[in-house]
Amino acid sequence: MLLEVLGQGFLGSLFGGVFRLIPEVLKYMDAKNERSHELKMFQEQTSLEKIKGEFKVEEKYVDHSIAQLSAISDAFKQQTAEAASSYKWISAASALVRPGVTYVIFLFYIIFKLLVLVVALETHDQWQQAITIIWTAEDFGMLNMILTFWFVGRAIEKRKDN
């Protein structure tokens, strides 16, 4: 009987302790889940702020590009107004600056290539070998760039205006 009473007391204490610990374990698990949720939310907020920052950088880049284009447009308008109010030969000279610079640089380029050809021929190279040394892929790319700028670019601009 004493054993029964002690057994019941022990079992009662054991069950009472277990039942007392269950809420604490549940609180711990809930706190763990809450911390995990907060960490996940923090990571999501950080990711969102990173994306917002990238958008702000892109927005600033677009604003800068718009400001640049606006400044170029204003410069062209000012140049057009000055050309209209000045003498014809001044506006003609102003219009020839960019093509003139292109012609001079291209002339220097041709002179340089001809001098390289002369030197290559004087060193008794075959003219076919000299041409392959002088005319490279970079030269072809430069010629394509110039032709595209002066001819294709102008056609695209005319098409945009219409």
Secondary structure, DSSP 8 states (H G I E B T S, - for coil): -HHHHHHHHHHHHHHHHHHHHHHHHHHHHHHHHHHHHHHHHHHHHHHHHHHHHHHHHHHHHHHHHHHHHHHHHHHHHHHHHHHHHS-HHHHHHHHTHHHHHHHHHHHHHHHHHHHHHHHHHHTT--HHHHHHHHS-HHHHHHHHHHHIIIIIHHHHHHHHH-
